Amino acid sequence: MDTSFERNKGIDEWLTPPYIIEALGSFNMDPCSPVKRPWDTAKNHYTKKQNGLLQVWKGRVWCNPPYGTETAKWLEKCSKHKNAIALTFARTETKMFFEQVWNKADAVFFIKGRLNFYTVKGIEGDSAGSPSVLIAYGKQNARILQKCGLEGKFIQLK
Ligand SMILES: C[S@@+](CC[C@H](N)C(=O)[O-])C[C@H]1O[C@@H](n2cnc3c(N)ncnc32)[C@H](O)[C@@H]1O
């Protein structure tokens, strides 16, 4: 097991495998990015230093938000922005999932298998403890999820 990934656990630095973002086209903004990132995930990035939640989001947004109780606020901002794809754990029964995903998103894409997230040093970690889901806010993003070519199951919600 990679120990640098273990050290990252619990502090939100679970970076998206690059092939996922590449399958979804280019993004204008990642509002929740590491302070020192191993690669770009969008044309523009906000980190904890600027607090991406308080910033104005412009254009197409990629959002793999901080996990746990923080996630709802980020998904709520994605739904208000109406132009985002988010990635989070597929905890489909939770109040948060009902409020921010089932009731607001345009589409979801359940990823087959478990993702291996990366550390801020760009090192691949072990398989995640839960399944992941991509969430489209906005019709164009729903179409992109439908045609993304990743292994998984697409469901249109609106
Ligand atoms: C799950 S990681 C995803 C990182 C990156 N977006 C990606 O897709 O690989 C969540 C990121 O949010 C950052 N973060 C936490 N709170 C934040 C805040 N208030 N504003 C901006 N970024 C924040 C963390 O430092 C971490 O890098």
PDBQT file of the ligand as one rigid body, heavy atoms in Angstrom, charges set to zero:
ROOT
HETATM    1  C1  LIG A 201     -11.667  15.340  -3.302  1.00  0.00    +0.000 C 
HETATM    2  S1  LIG A 201     -10.367  16.527  -3.612  1.00  0.00    +0.000 S 
HETATM    3  C2  LIG A 201     -10.524  16.748  -5.366  1.00  0.00    +0.000 C 
HETATM    4  C3  LIG A 201      -9.408  17.524  -5.968  1.00  0.00    +0.000 C 
HETATM    5  C4  LIG A 201      -9.584  17.879  -7.449  1.00  0.00    +0.000 C 
HETATM    6  N1  LIG A 201     -10.747  18.719  -7.636  1.00  0.00    +0.000 N 
HETATM    7  C5  LIG A 201      -9.725  16.653  -8.319  1.00  0.00    +0.000 C 
HETATM    8  O1  LIG A 201     -10.781  16.449  -8.901  1.00  0.00    +0.000 OA
HETATM    9  O2  LIG A 201      -8.759  15.885  -8.420  1.00  0.00    +0.000 OA
HETATM   10  C6  LIG A 201     -11.120  17.984  -2.902  1.00  0.00    +0.000 C 
HETATM   11  C7  LIG A 201     -10.212  19.194  -2.915  1.00  0.00    +0.000 C 
HETATM   12  O3  LIG A 201     -10.897  20.312  -2.365  1.00  0.00    +0.000 OA
HETATM   13  C8  LIG A 201      -9.942  21.144  -1.727  1.00  0.00    +0.000 C 
HETATM   14  N2  LIG A 201     -10.685  22.038  -0.841  1.00  0.00    +0.000 N 
HETATM   15  C9  LIG A 201     -11.162  21.794   0.406  1.00  0.00    +0.000 A 
HETATM   16  N3  LIG A 201     -11.838  22.862   0.870  1.00  0.00    +0.000 NA
HETATM   17  C10 LIG A 201     -11.786  23.805  -0.108  1.00  0.00    +0.000 A 
HETATM   18  C11 LIG A 201     -12.293  25.137  -0.233  1.00  0.00    +0.000 A 
HETATM   19  N4  LIG A 201     -12.989  25.698   0.745  1.00  0.00    +0.000 N 
HETATM   20  N5  LIG A 201     -12.061  25.806  -1.397  1.00  0.00    +0.000 NA
HETATM   21  C12 LIG A 201     -11.355  25.231  -2.404  1.00  0.00    +0.000 A 
HETATM   22  N6  LIG A 201     -10.843  23.983  -2.329  1.00  0.00    +0.000 NA
HETATM   23  C13 LIG A 201     -11.057  23.280  -1.198  1.00  0.00    +0.000 A 
HETATM   24  C14 LIG A 201      -9.027  20.148  -1.031  1.00  0.00    +0.000 C 
HETATM   25  O4  LIG A 201      -7.791  20.759  -0.721  1.00  0.00    +0.000 OA
HETATM   26  C15 LIG A 201      -8.932  19.050  -2.097  1.00  0.00    +0.000 C 
HETATM   27  O5  LIG A 201      -7.843  19.269  -2.938  1.00  0.00    +0.000 OA
ENDROOT
TORSDOF 0
